[in-house]
Amino acid sequence: MRGKGDNRARHEEIVHIQAGQCGNQIGTKFWEVISDEHGIDPAGGYVGDSRINVYYNESSSQKYVPRAALVDLEPGTMDSVRSGPFGQLFRPDNFIFEKQT
């Protein structure tokens, strides 16, 4: 608990979880809007001075990646997200789905 006069920096981070076809469609739109508002391009490049580390992690290649988990039983939904305008924004390990055999 922080008391009066406590000057320690507060670190706020959000993990965004998208589940199912509908959740992933809404979530994909969310990332497009948030990225546009904060100056993140579809490939993860950043131009600006806003506090983006609440929603994004900076990768070793200086690209910004959403702090998100995308979950679905159907790999087709994940393929749709990956092929969309902001599909490059996500790392491959952001996607959790059942592989069909």
DSSP file (Angstrom, degrees, kcal/mol; ACC not computed):
  #  RESIDUE AA STRUCTURE BP1 BP2  ACC     N-H-->O    O-->H-N    N-H-->O    O-->H-N    TCO  KAPPA ALPHA  PHI   PSI    X-CA   Y-CA   Z-CA
    1    1 A M              0   0    0      0, 0.0     2,-0.4     0, 0.0     0, 0.0   0.000 360.0 360.0 360.0 137.9    0.0    0.0    0.0
    2    2 A R        -     0   0    0      4,-0.0     2,-0.1     5,-0.0     3,-0.1  -0.782 360.0-157.6 -96.2 131.5    1.3    3.4   -0.9
    3    3 A G    >   -     0   0    0     -2,-0.4     3,-1.8     1,-0.2     2,-0.0  -0.425  37.2 -65.3 -98.9 177.6    1.2    6.2    1.7
    4    4 A K  T 3  S+     0   0    0      1,-0.3    -1,-0.2    -2,-0.1     3,-0.1  -0.355 122.4  20.5 -59.9 138.6    1.2    9.9    1.5
    5    5 A G  T 3  S+     0   0    0      1,-0.3     2,-0.6    -3,-0.1    -1,-0.3   0.482  82.6 145.0  80.6   1.9    4.4   11.3    0.1
    6    6 A D    <   -     0   0    0     -3,-1.8    -1,-0.3     1,-0.1    -4,-0.0  -0.650  25.9-175.8 -75.9 116.5    5.4    7.9   -1.5
    7    7 A N        +     0   0    0     -2,-0.6    -1,-0.1    -3,-0.1     3,-0.1   0.272  33.1 131.6-100.1  10.3    7.2    8.9   -4.7
    8    8 A R        -     0   0    0      1,-0.1     2,-0.1     0, 0.0    -2,-0.0  -0.356  65.7-105.1 -64.1 142.9    7.7    5.5   -6.1
    9    9 A A        -     0   0    0      1,-0.1     2,-0.5    -2,-0.0    -1,-0.1  -0.446  29.2-133.7 -68.6 138.9    6.8    5.1   -9.7
   10   10 A R        -     0   0    0     -2,-0.1     2,-0.7    -3,-0.1    -1,-0.1  -0.831  14.5-155.1 -93.4 128.8    3.5    3.3  -10.4
   11   11 A H        -     0   0    0     -2,-0.5     2,-0.5     2,-0.0    43,-0.0  -0.918  12.5-176.3-107.7 115.3    3.7    0.7  -13.1
   12   12 A E        +     0   0    0     -2,-0.7     2,-0.4     2,-0.0    -2,-0.0  -0.948   6.5 171.6-113.1 126.8    0.4   -0.1  -14.7
   13   13 A E        -     0   0    0     -2,-0.5     2,-0.4    42,-0.1    42,-0.2  -0.978  17.1-152.2-134.0 147.2    0.2   -2.8  -17.3
   14   14 A I        -     0   0    0     40,-2.5     2,-0.6    -2,-0.4    53,-0.2  -0.966   1.9-157.2-121.0 133.4   -2.8   -4.4  -19.0
   15   15 A V        -     0   0    0     -2,-0.4     2,-0.5    51,-0.0    53,-0.2  -0.962  16.0-152.6-107.8 123.5   -3.0   -7.9  -20.5
   16   16 A H  E     -a   68   0A   0     51,-2.5    53,-2.4    -2,-0.6     2,-0.5  -0.848   7.9-164.5-101.1 124.2   -5.7   -8.1  -23.1
   17   17 A I  E     -a   69   0A   0     -2,-0.5     2,-0.5    51,-0.2    53,-0.2  -0.946   3.9-171.6-113.8 125.0   -7.3  -11.5  -23.6
   18   18 A Q  E     -a   70   0A   0     51,-2.9    53,-3.3    -2,-0.5     2,-0.4  -0.961   9.1-176.3-113.5 128.2   -9.4  -12.2  -26.8
   19   19 A A  E  >  -a   71   0A   0     -2,-0.5     4,-0.9    51,-0.2    53,-0.2  -0.986  42.2  -1.7-132.0 137.2  -11.3  -15.4  -26.9
   20   20 A G  H  > S-     0   0    0     51,-2.1     4,-2.3    -2,-0.4     5,-0.2   0.045  93.7 -65.3  77.7 171.6  -13.4  -16.9  -29.7
   21   21 A Q  H  > S+     0   0    0      2,-0.2     4,-2.1     1,-0.2     5,-0.2   0.935 134.7  43.7 -62.0 -48.6  -14.3  -15.6  -33.1
   22   22 A C  H  > S+     0   0    0      1,-0.2     4,-2.7     2,-0.2     5,-0.3   0.933 113.9  50.6 -64.3 -46.3  -16.3  -12.6  -31.8
   23   23 A G  H  X S+     0   0    0     -4,-0.9     4,-2.6     1,-0.2    -1,-0.2   0.871 112.3  47.6 -59.7 -38.1  -13.8  -11.8  -29.1
   24   24 A N  H  X S+     0   0    0     -4,-2.3     4,-2.3     2,-0.2    -1,-0.2   0.848 110.8  50.8 -74.0 -33.9  -11.0  -11.8  -31.7
   25   25 A Q  H  X S+     0   0    0     -4,-2.1     4,-1.6    -5,-0.2    -2,-0.2   0.935 115.9  41.6 -67.1 -44.9  -12.9   -9.7  -34.2
   26   26 A I  H  X S+     0   0    0     -4,-2.7     4,-2.3     1,-0.2    -2,-0.2   0.923 115.7  51.1 -65.7 -44.0  -13.6   -7.1  -31.5
   27   27 A G  H  X S+     0   0    0     -4,-2.6     4,-2.4    -5,-0.3    -2,-0.2   0.874 106.3  54.0 -62.2 -38.9  -10.1   -7.3  -30.1
   28   28 A T  H  X S+     0   0    0     -4,-2.3     4,-1.9     1,-0.2    -1,-0.2   0.915 110.0  47.1 -62.3 -42.8   -8.5   -6.9  -33.5
   29   29 A K  H  X S+     0   0    0     -4,-1.6     4,-2.4     2,-0.2    -2,-0.2   0.897 108.8  56.1 -64.3 -40.1  -10.5   -3.7  -34.0
   30   30 A F  H  X S+     0   0    0     -4,-2.3     4,-2.9     1,-0.2     5,-0.3   0.929 108.1  47.4 -55.6 -47.5   -9.5   -2.6  -30.5
   31   31 A W  H  X S+     0   0    0     -4,-2.4     4,-2.4     1,-0.2     5,-0.2   0.863 109.5  53.6 -67.4 -34.6   -5.8   -2.9  -31.4
   32   32 A E  H  X S+     0   0    0     -4,-1.9     4,-2.2     2,-0.2    -1,-0.2   0.941 114.0  42.1 -61.6 -46.2   -6.3   -1.0  -34.6
   33   33 A V  H  X S+     0   0    0     -4,-2.4     4,-2.7     2,-0.2    -2,-0.2   0.941 116.6  46.5 -67.2 -48.8   -7.9    1.9  -32.7
   34   34 A I  H  X S+     0   0    0     -4,-2.9     4,-1.8     1,-0.2    -1,-0.2   0.905 113.3  50.4 -61.3 -41.8   -5.4    1.9  -29.8
   35   35 A S  H  X>S+     0   0    0     -4,-2.4     5,-3.0    -5,-0.3     4,-0.6   0.925 111.9  47.2 -62.6 -44.7   -2.5    1.6  -32.2
   36   36 A D  H ><5S+     0   0    0     -4,-2.2     3,-0.9    -5,-0.2    -2,-0.2   0.919 112.0  50.3 -62.7 -43.9   -3.7    4.5  -34.3
   37   37 A E  H 3<5S+     0   0    0     -4,-2.7    -1,-0.2     1,-0.2    -2,-0.2   0.809 116.6  41.0 -64.4 -30.2   -4.3    6.7  -31.2
   38   38 A H  H 3<5S-     0   0    0     -4,-1.8    12,-0.3    -5,-0.2    -1,-0.2   0.314 116.0-105.5-105.8   8.0   -0.8    6.0  -29.8
   39   39 A G  T <<5 +     0   0    0     -3,-0.9     8,-1.9    -4,-0.6     2,-0.5   0.800  67.9 145.3  77.9  28.9    1.2    6.3  -33.1
   40   40 A I  B   < -C   46   0B   0     -5,-3.0    -1,-0.2     6,-0.2     6,-0.2  -0.884  38.2-145.3-100.0 125.9    1.9    2.6  -33.6
   41   41 A D    >   -     0   0    0      4,-2.6     3,-2.4    -2,-0.5    -5,-0.0  -0.386  33.3 -95.1 -84.2 169.9    2.0    1.5  -37.3
   42   42 A P  T 3  S+     0   0    0      0, 0.0    47,-0.2     0, 0.0    46,-0.2   0.707 125.9  52.6 -59.7 -20.3    0.7   -1.9  -38.5
   43   43 A A  T 3  S-     0   0    0     45,-0.1    43,-0.1    46,-0.1    -3,-0.0   0.439 124.5-100.5 -93.8   0.0    4.3   -3.3  -38.3
   44   44 A G  S <  S+     0   0    0     -3,-2.4    20,-2.9     1,-0.3     2,-0.1   0.489  72.2 146.4  96.8   3.9    4.8   -2.2  -34.7
   45   45 A G        -     0   0    0     18,-0.2    -4,-2.6    -5,-0.0     2,-0.4  -0.446  34.9-147.0 -72.5 149.7    6.8    1.0  -35.4
   46   46 A Y  B     +C   40   0B   0     16,-0.3     2,-0.4    -6,-0.2    -6,-0.2  -0.969  23.5 172.6-127.9 132.7    6.3    3.9  -33.0
   47   47 A V        +     0   0    0     -8,-1.9     2,-0.3    -2,-0.4    -2,-0.0  -0.962  51.2  49.5-133.3 116.5    6.4    7.6  -33.5
   48   48 A G  S    S-     0   0    0     -2,-0.4    -9,-0.1     1,-0.1   -10,-0.1  -0.947  75.0-101.6 151.1-171.2    5.3    9.7  -30.6
   49   49 A D        +     0   0    0     -2,-0.3     2,-0.1     2,-0.0    -1,-0.1   0.128  66.2 124.3-137.8  21.3    5.6   10.3  -26.9
   50   50 A S  S    S-     0   0    0    -12,-0.3     2,-1.7     1,-0.1     3,-0.2  -0.390  74.5 -98.1 -81.4 164.6    2.6    8.7  -25.3
   51   51 A R    >   +     0   0    0      1,-0.2     3,-0.7    -2,-0.1     4,-0.2  -0.600  56.6 157.9 -81.9  83.0    2.8    6.1  -22.5
   52   52 A I  G >>  +     0   0    0     -2,-1.7     4,-2.3     1,-0.2     3,-1.3   0.604  49.6  87.6 -87.3 -10.4    2.4    3.1  -24.7
   53   53 A N  G 34 S+     0   0    0      1,-0.3    -1,-0.2     2,-0.2   -39,-0.2   0.558  75.7  72.4 -69.2  -3.2    4.0    0.6  -22.3
   54   54 A V  G <4 S+     0   0    0     -3,-0.7   -40,-2.5   -41,-0.1    -1,-0.3   0.886 117.1  17.0 -71.4 -39.1    0.6    0.1  -20.6
   55   55 A Y  T <4 S+     0   0    0     -3,-1.3    12,-3.0    -4,-0.2     2,-0.3   0.644 125.6  51.6-105.3 -20.6   -0.6   -1.8  -23.7
   56   56 A Y  E  <  -D   66   0C   0     -4,-2.3     2,-0.4    10,-0.3    -1,-0.1  -0.863  59.2-146.2-125.7 151.9    2.6   -2.8  -25.5
   57   57 A N  E     -D   65   0C   0      8,-2.8     8,-3.0    -2,-0.3     2,-0.5  -0.914  26.8-125.8-106.7 143.2    5.9   -4.4  -24.9
   58   58 A E  E     -D   64   0C   0     -2,-0.4     6,-0.2     6,-0.2     2,-0.1  -0.802  26.6-143.6 -89.6 126.6    9.0   -3.2  -26.8
   59   59 A S    >   -     0   0    0      4,-3.5     3,-1.7    -2,-0.5    -1,-0.0  -0.285  28.9 -99.8 -82.0 171.8   10.7   -6.1  -28.6
   60   60 A S  T 3  S+     0   0    0      1,-0.3    -1,-0.1     2,-0.1    -2,-0.0   0.717 124.3  58.3 -65.0 -19.8   14.5   -6.4  -29.1
   61   61 A S  T 3  S-     0   0    0      2,-0.1    -1,-0.3     0, 0.0     3,-0.1   0.139 121.3-107.3 -95.6  20.1   14.0   -5.1  -32.7
   62   62 A Q  S <  S+     0   0    0     -3,-1.7     2,-0.3     1,-0.2   -16,-0.3   0.768  78.5 132.1  59.6  30.2   12.4   -1.8  -31.3
   63   63 A K        -     0   0    0    -18,-0.1    -4,-3.5   -23,-0.0     2,-0.5  -0.823  57.0-124.0-104.6 151.1    9.0   -2.8  -32.5
   64   64 A Y  E     -D   58   0C   0    -20,-2.9    -6,-0.2    -2,-0.3   -11,-0.0  -0.853  25.1-167.8-102.2 128.8    6.0   -2.6  -30.2
   65   65 A V  E     -D   57   0C   0     -8,-3.0    -8,-2.8    -2,-0.5    25,-0.1  -0.938  27.0-109.2-118.2 131.2    3.9   -5.7  -29.6
   66   66 A P  E     -D   56   0C   0      0, 0.0     2,-1.6     0, 0.0   -10,-0.3  -0.290  23.4-126.2 -57.9 140.1    0.5   -5.8  -27.9
   67   67 A R        +     0   0    0    -12,-3.0   -51,-2.5   -53,-0.2     2,-0.3  -0.701  69.0 125.1 -84.8  86.5    0.4   -7.4  -24.5
   68   68 A A  E     -a   16   0A   0     -2,-1.6     2,-0.4   -53,-0.2   -51,-0.2  -0.974  55.5-147.0-148.8 154.1   -2.3   -9.8  -25.5
   69   69 A A  E     -a   17   0A   0    -53,-2.4   -51,-2.9    -2,-0.3     2,-0.6  -0.998  15.9-159.8-123.4 126.4   -3.3  -13.4  -25.8
   70   70 A L  E     -ab  18  95A   0     24,-3.1    26,-3.2    -2,-0.4     2,-0.4  -0.935  15.9-174.4-109.2 120.0   -5.6  -14.4  -28.7
   71   71 A V  E     +ab  19  96A   0    -53,-3.3   -51,-2.1    -2,-0.6     2,-0.3  -0.934  16.0 140.7-123.7 134.4   -7.4  -17.7  -28.0
   72   72 A D  E     - b   0  97A   0     24,-2.0    26,-0.7    -2,-0.4    -2,-0.0  -0.946  46.0-136.7-163.8 151.7   -9.7  -19.8  -30.3
   73   73 A L  S    S+     0   0    0     -2,-0.3    24,-0.1    24,-0.2    25,-0.1   0.694  93.5  70.9 -79.8 -20.0  -10.4  -23.4  -31.0
   74   74 A E    >>  -     0   0    0      1,-0.1     3,-1.0    23,-0.1     4,-0.8  -0.872  67.9-156.9-101.9 119.3  -10.5  -22.7  -34.7
   75   75 A P  H 3> S+     0   0    0      0, 0.0     4,-2.3     0, 0.0     5,-0.2   0.735  88.6  73.7 -65.6 -19.9   -7.1  -21.8  -36.4
   76   76 A G  H 3> S+     0   0    0      1,-0.2     4,-2.1     2,-0.2     5,-0.1   0.861  92.2  53.8 -61.5 -36.2   -9.1  -20.0  -39.1
   77   77 A T  H <> S+     0   0    0     -3,-1.0     4,-1.9     2,-0.2    -1,-0.2   0.917 109.5  47.6 -63.8 -42.6   -9.9  -17.2  -36.8
   78   78 A M  H  X S+     0   0    0     -4,-0.8     4,-2.8     1,-0.2    -2,-0.2   0.888 109.7  53.1 -65.5 -39.2   -6.2  -16.8  -36.0
   79   79 A D  H  X S+     0   0    0     -4,-2.3     4,-2.0     1,-0.2    -1,-0.2   0.891 107.3  52.6 -61.5 -39.0   -5.3  -16.9  -39.7
   80   80 A S  H  X S+     0   0    0     -4,-2.1     4,-0.5     2,-0.2    -2,-0.2   0.906 110.8  46.2 -63.9 -42.5   -7.9  -14.1  -40.3
   81   81 A V  H >< S+     0   0    0     -4,-1.9     3,-1.1     1,-0.2    -2,-0.2   0.942 112.6  50.6 -64.1 -47.4   -6.2  -11.9  -37.6
   82   82 A R  H 3< S+     0   0    0     -4,-2.8    -2,-0.2     1,-0.3    -1,-0.2   0.838 112.2  46.8 -61.0 -34.0   -2.7  -12.6  -39.0
   83   83 A S  H 3< S+     0   0    0     -4,-2.0    -1,-0.3    -5,-0.2    -2,-0.2   0.515  96.2  98.8 -88.0  -3.9   -3.8  -11.7  -42.5
   84   84 A G  S X< S-     0   0    0     -3,-1.1     3,-1.7    -4,-0.5     4,-0.3  -0.134  96.1 -88.7 -75.6 176.8   -5.5   -8.5  -41.4
   85   85 A P  T 3  S+     0   0    0      0, 0.0     3,-0.2     0, 0.0    -1,-0.1   0.759 128.6  34.4 -61.6 -27.2   -4.1   -5.0  -41.6
   86   86 A F  T >  S+     0   0    0     -5,-0.2     3,-1.4     1,-0.1     4,-0.4   0.128  82.7 113.8-112.7  19.5   -2.5   -5.2  -38.1
   87   87 A G  G X  S+     0   0    0     -3,-1.7     3,-0.8     1,-0.3    -1,-0.1   0.792  71.7  59.2 -61.3 -30.3   -1.6   -9.0  -38.2
   88   88 A Q  G 3  S+     0   0    0     -4,-0.3    -1,-0.3     1,-0.2   -45,-0.1   0.664  89.3  75.4 -72.4 -15.4    2.1   -8.2  -38.2
   89   89 A L  G <  S+     0   0    0     -3,-1.4     2,-0.2   -47,-0.2    -1,-0.2   0.814  85.3  74.1 -66.4 -31.4    1.7   -6.5  -34.9
   90   90 A F  S <  S-     0   0    0     -3,-0.8   -23,-0.1    -4,-0.4   -25,-0.0  -0.580  79.1-127.4 -90.3 145.5    1.3   -9.7  -32.9
   91   91 A R    >   -     0   0    0    -25,-0.3     3,-2.1    -2,-0.2     4,-0.4  -0.571  28.6-113.8 -80.7 153.1    4.1  -12.2  -32.1
   92   92 A P  G >  S+     0   0    0      0, 0.0     3,-1.4     0, 0.0    -1,-0.1   0.840 116.4  59.1 -57.3 -33.0    3.4  -15.8  -33.0
   93   93 A D  G 3  S+     0   0    0      1,-0.3    -3,-0.0     3,-0.0    -2,-0.0   0.475  87.9  74.7 -80.1   2.4    3.3  -16.9  -29.4
   94   94 A N  G <  S+     0   0    0     -3,-2.1   -24,-3.1   -25,-0.1     2,-0.5   0.686  84.0  83.0 -75.4 -19.5    0.4  -14.4  -28.8
   95   95 A F  E <   -b   70   0A   0     -3,-1.4     2,-0.5    -4,-0.4   -24,-0.2  -0.749  56.7-177.5 -95.0 127.1   -1.8  -16.9  -30.6
   96   96 A I  E     +b   71   0A   0    -26,-3.2   -24,-2.0    -2,-0.5     2,-0.3  -0.975  23.7 137.8-124.0 115.8   -3.3  -19.9  -28.7
   97   97 A F  E     -b   72   0A   0     -2,-0.5     2,-0.5   -26,-0.2   -24,-0.2  -0.979  54.3 -96.9-153.0 162.2   -5.4  -22.4  -30.8
   98   98 A E        -     0   0    0    -26,-0.7     2,-0.4    -2,-0.3    -2,-0.0  -0.709  36.5-133.6 -84.8 127.5   -6.0  -26.0  -31.3
   99   99 A K        -     0   0    0     -2,-0.5     2,-0.3   -25,-0.1   -25,-0.0  -0.674  18.8-134.6 -80.9 130.7   -4.0  -27.5  -34.1
  100  100 A Q              0   0    0     -2,-0.4    -1,-0.0     1,-0.1   -26,-0.0  -0.666 360.0 360.0 -86.6 140.7   -6.2  -29.7  -36.3
  101  101 A T              0   0    0     -2,-0.3    -1,-0.1     0, 0.0    -2,-0.0   0.401 360.0 360.0-108.1 360.0   -4.8  -33.1  -37.4
